[in-house]
Amino acid sequence: MNVLLVNKFHYRRRGAEAVYLDTASLLRRKGHRVMEFSMVHPLNEKSSTERFFVDEVDFASPRSPAAKFRALSRMFYSFESQAKLKALLSTERPDIAHLHNIYHQLSPSILPVLRRAGIPTVMTMHDYKVVCPAYTLWRKGSICERCRGGRFYRAVFGRCVKSSVGKSALCAAEMFLHRRILRLYDRLDLSICPSLFMARKLADLGFRNETAVLSNFVDLDRFRPSRTSPERAISFVGGDTPEKGLTDLLAAVRDLDVELRVFGAIRERTARPEHSAGNNRGRVVFRGRLPAPKLAAEIAKTMFLVVPSAWYENNPLAIMEAFALGKPVVASRIGGIPELVRDGETGLLFDAGDRHDLRIKIKQLLDHPEETARLGGRARRYAEERLSPDIHYAGLLALYQRARLRRTAP
């Protein structure tokens, strides 16, 4: 099968890019021909179709008024993306197009091109962008569903995008154009949600596309359980934005006899001395961002991973990778997390935002290392039985076939 994979970044930037690139590798290993469509960037991995990639655009800091206008126009509708994709399709004939994150840098303006070419199209939803201009369903420190039913203008009142009225207005207008006026997402044959929670939440908030559920996967060969006893340490992976819950975790481990190792992009004010110094019983160590292999090696040294998120997490790769390393996870009972972390089986759940409950669950595993090891073994088996590349591949091919049949149906 010839598969066109589409994502706005073609390097390992975040979780969505990891899924996109790992899917490409998986399909190639299974004998399929894969072509990519993305944006030019100096960090990009090699691609046989990179000559068709759209020019790089920087939304964070455009260098001139002309560059700013170009960025904003592409955000709403990208004629360049359409032209470059048409050029690719003039030389390649994919049997299926699989989209990942396309917002802003590519834009859903490419969907009519695929529809006119008769190419069945599926899209993996990595976030809540189609129902929330700010992607996260998060506003001023709490869950927000005010844009329910396509009322995207409410994001302006809440300054939901980077606390800016202007940026919120642009993103609200973008979604109103794409969802309500042009109805671009109606061109999708199938939407893929990595968690059942996300599928239900999108439908509840007004996204009516046909949707299927298929979890992400983890390459078990890259994550081997350590045979040595773990150090008396626990790990956290992510940023320090409020929805990730790091502040709750820092409060929960205060005075506990454990070292908390924080991996990720952390702002200076979070890594201030009072957090790092701790006390005589334990401390917090900020390790920064690490390459994937080194991060896995570091987590393997700890007893378990903590995911204290306060927002609707979808299908966190960090949890899957911890499972593959034989590490249980203490996590919030929110979003798609409970579909992975089975309380008392692959880890422990706590009520999101409840620091006392979080502290109790952390202490439970610290005080009972034999239970921690037992949960870690079950977590690894869960990854082998539910999250392997082969299982994902079988499910993905079934969804590709479903989309192709839907396109050819009378």
N, C-alpha and C positions, 0 to 999 in steps of 0.2 A: 504494500500500500504506500502511496505517496502522501505524506502528511506535511501540511504547512503549519508551523508553530509561530505564533505572533505574540510579542511582548515588547513593551516600550524600552526596556533595558536588556542588553545582551551580555551582561556580566553579573556575578553574584553580589548583588546589592543588598537584597533582603530576602525574606522567605518566598515571596512570589517568584523572584528570579531563580531561586534555588529549585523550586518545583518545575518551572519552565525548562531550565537547562537539564535537570535530571530526567525529565520526561523525554527530552530529545535523545539523551544517551540511552535510555531504556528502549525506546523505539528502534534506534539503530542497532542495538544488541540483538533485537528480535528480528532483524532482517528488513526493516522498513526503510524507505528513503525519506529523509527529513530535510526540509528546507525551512529557513527562518526569515521573518520579516520584523525589523526592529529599527532602532535609531542609531546613527553613528555616534560613537563615544570612544575616547582613547583607551578605556579599560575593557572594551569588548573582547569576547572570545572570537576565534576565527569562525567564519561561516562561508559556505560556498555561494551564498546569495547576498553577501554583504554589499555588493555593488548596487543593490536595489534599496538599501536602507535609507531612511529619510535623514536629512541634515540634522545635526545636533542643535537643540534649543535649550536655553538655560532659563527656567522659570524663576529660580531663586535670585539671580542677580544679572538681568540682561544688561549688556554693555552700552547700549545706546537707545534712544527713543524708537529708532527703527527696529532694533532687535526686540524691544518690549512689545511693539505692535505686532511683530511677526509671531511672537510667542502667544500673545492673546488670541490672535486670529486662528492659529492652529488649534488652540484649546477648544474653540467653538466648532470649527469645521476646517479640516486640513485637505486642501486641494493637492498639496504635495504628496501626502500619504496616498491619496487616491491614484495619482499619476504613477508613483513609484510601484504601487501594488499592481496596477494594470500592466506596467512594463514587466514585472516579475511573472505575472500570469500569461504574458504573451510568449514566454520561453519555457515555462513550467506548467504542468497540469496536475495539481494536487487532487487527491480523491476526497480529502477532508481538510478543513481549516480548523485549527484549535487555538482559540484566543485566550490570553491570560490578561495581564494588566495593559490596557491600551489608552487609558484616559490621558488627556492633555497632550502628551508628546506625539501620539499617533491619532487619537480621537476615534470615536465610533463611526466617523464618516467613511471608514473602510468597509463597513458592513454592506452598504448597497452595492459596492464593487463585487464583493463575493457573491451576493445574491444574483446579480445580473450574469455573473459567470457560471451560475448553476452549481456552485461548490457548497456542499453541506457544511454548516458552520456551528461549532459548539464553543462555549466560553466558560472557563473556570472562574468562579467568583471568589476572589481572595479577600474581599472586604465588602463593605456595605455601600459603596459609592452609588449604586443605581437607586438607592432609596435615601441616601444622606449625602449632601454636598461636601461634608467634612470627612467622609469615609467611615467614621468610627461609631456613629450613634452615641456620641459623647459630647456633653456640653457643660462647661463650668463645674467640673468635678463630679458629674453624675451622668447616668444613662439618660439619653434623650431620644424620644421618638416623635418629636413635634412635626417633622416633615411628612408624617404618615399621609398616604394617599396622594403624594406628589405636591404637597404644600411646601415647596422648596424655599419660598420667600421667607419662611420662619427662621431659616439659618441666618438671614441678614439681621433680624432683631436680636438674635443671640450672639452675633459676632462669632460664629462657630468655626470659621476658618482663620486660624492664626490670630484670633482676637481682633480681627480687622473687619470693619463694615464693608470697605471696598472689596477685599478679597472674598468675603462671604457673598457679596452681591454678584460678583463674577461667577463664582461656582454655582450659586443658585440659578442664575440665568443660563449657565451652561447646561445644567441638568433639566431645566424647564424646556430648553430647545431640543435636547436629545430625546427626552422621555415623552414630553407632552405635545410638542409641535411636529417634529420630524419623525418621532416614534422609531428611532434607529434600531433600538434593541429588539423590535418586533422581527427584524431580519434574522435573528438567531433561530436555529432549529432546536437547540437544546442548551440550557444553562446547567452547569455542573457545580454543585455545592459540596465542599469537602466535609461538611457536618450537617446532620439532620436539623440541628438548631438553626443554622443559617437558612436552610431551605424554607423552614416554617416561618422564620422571622421576615424574610424577604416577601413571602406571600402575604403575611399579616400586614405588612406596611405598604402593600399595593403593587408589588412586582408580579405580574401575572404570567410570565413566560413559563413554558414547560420546563420543569426542573428535575434533575436526578441527583442523587447523593453518591459521591465516591470520595472516600478518604484519601488524603495524601499518603505517601509511602516513604519508607526509609531504607537506604541501602545497607542491609545488615552486615555485609562484608566489610564496610568501612567503620563499623562501630562494634568492637568486640568487648565483652565484659572483662574487666580486669581480674586477674587471679590473685592479686595482692589485697590485703585488708585495707579498707579506705581509711583516710585520715579523719580525725574528728573535725570535719568541716562540711559545710553545705554550700550549694551554689545557686546563683540567680543569673539568668541570661536575659538581657534586654536593656532598654533605655530607662531613664528616670522621669518620663512624662507621667502625670498623675494617674492615668488609666492603667499603667503597668503595675502600680501598687508597691513600688520599692519603698516608699516612705512607711507604709504599713509594716513591711518586712523588717526594716531597720528598727522600728519600735518594738516589734515582737521578739527580736533576738537580744534586746538589751539585757545585760546581766546574765545571759545564758552561757554555759560553758561550751562554746562552739565558735569556730571561725567561719564567718560568712564571706564567701568569695563572690564578688560582683563582676560579671563579664558584660561588657557593652559600652556604648558611648554615654558617658556620664558627665554632666556639667560640673564645673568646678565647685559650685556652692553645695552640691550633694556630697562631694568627696572632701568635705572640710575636715579639719583635724579631729573634731570631737567624734565624728563617725569612725574615722580610721583608727583612732587610739583605743577606743573602747575602755575596758577596765581590766582588772587582773584576771578575770575569768574568761574573757573572750574578746574578739575584735572583728572589725570589718575591713576587708582588703579589697581595693578597687583595682582590677586587673586590666581594664580597658577592652578594646576589641581585639580579638585574636583570629588568625586564620582557622578555618574549620577543623583541620586535623589537630592543631594544637589545642583548640577549645575542647574537642572531644577528649583529648588526653588529660586535660585539667579536670574536667567534670568526672572522669573515671576515678580520680583520686579522692573524690568527696563521697559522703554517705548517701545523699539524695539531692534532688533538684527542688526548688521552691518556685511556684508560679502564682504570685499573689494578685493577679489581674483583677481590676474592678470593672472592666468593660466586657462586651460580648466577644470574647476570643472565639475564633473560628475553629481552627484545626492546627494548633501550634506545633511546628516542627521541633521546637526545643523539647517538648514532651516526648515525641516519638524517638528522638535521638537519645534522650536519657533512658527510655525503655530499652533501646537497642544496646546500650552500655550496661544493662542490668541494674539500673538505678530506679528506685521508686520515685514518685513525685508527690509532693504536698502542694495542693492547688486549690484555687477558688472554685466554689460550686456555682459556675456561671457560664453562659454561652455554650460552646461546644466542648468545653473541657471535660464535663462528666461522661462524655461519650468515649473518652480515652482513659481518664483516671477513674477507675472503678474503686469506690471507697472500700478499703479493707482487702482489695485484691491486687491492684497495681500501684496503690498509693493511698493517700488520705485526702479527703476533701474538707474544706472549712467554708464558712459563710463569708462571701466576699465583703471586704472592708472590716471584718470583725477581728481586730488585732489579738484580742484575748483568745478567741478560738484558734487563730493561727498559731499562737504561742503554744497552746496545749498540744496541737498536732505535731509541731516541730519537736517539742520536748518528749512526746510519746515515742517517736522514732529514735531520738538521741538516747533515751534511757533504755531502749530495747533493741540493741543492735541485731539480735537474732531475728526479730520481726522485720527489721529493715532489710536484712539479707533475703528473707523469705519473700517479701513483697517485690524485691528487685528481681528475683528469679522468675516470679510470675509475670513481671513487666516484660522481661525478655521473651518469655514464651508468647505473651500477647502480641508482641511485635512480630515474631516469627509466624504466628497463625493468622494475624489480621492486617499487618502493615507491610508485608514483604513486596518487593517489586513485581514478582510474578502474579500475586493476587491483584495488585493495582492494574497491571497490564491486561489481565483477563477482563476486569471490569471496564477499563477504558475502551478496549476493542468492542465490547458489547454496546457501549454508548455511541461510539463512532457508527456502528452498524445501525443503531436506532435512529441517529440523525440522518443517515443516508436513505433509510427506508421512508422516513418522514418527508424528505425532499422529493422522492420519486412517487409518493402516494398520490392518487388522483384527487 
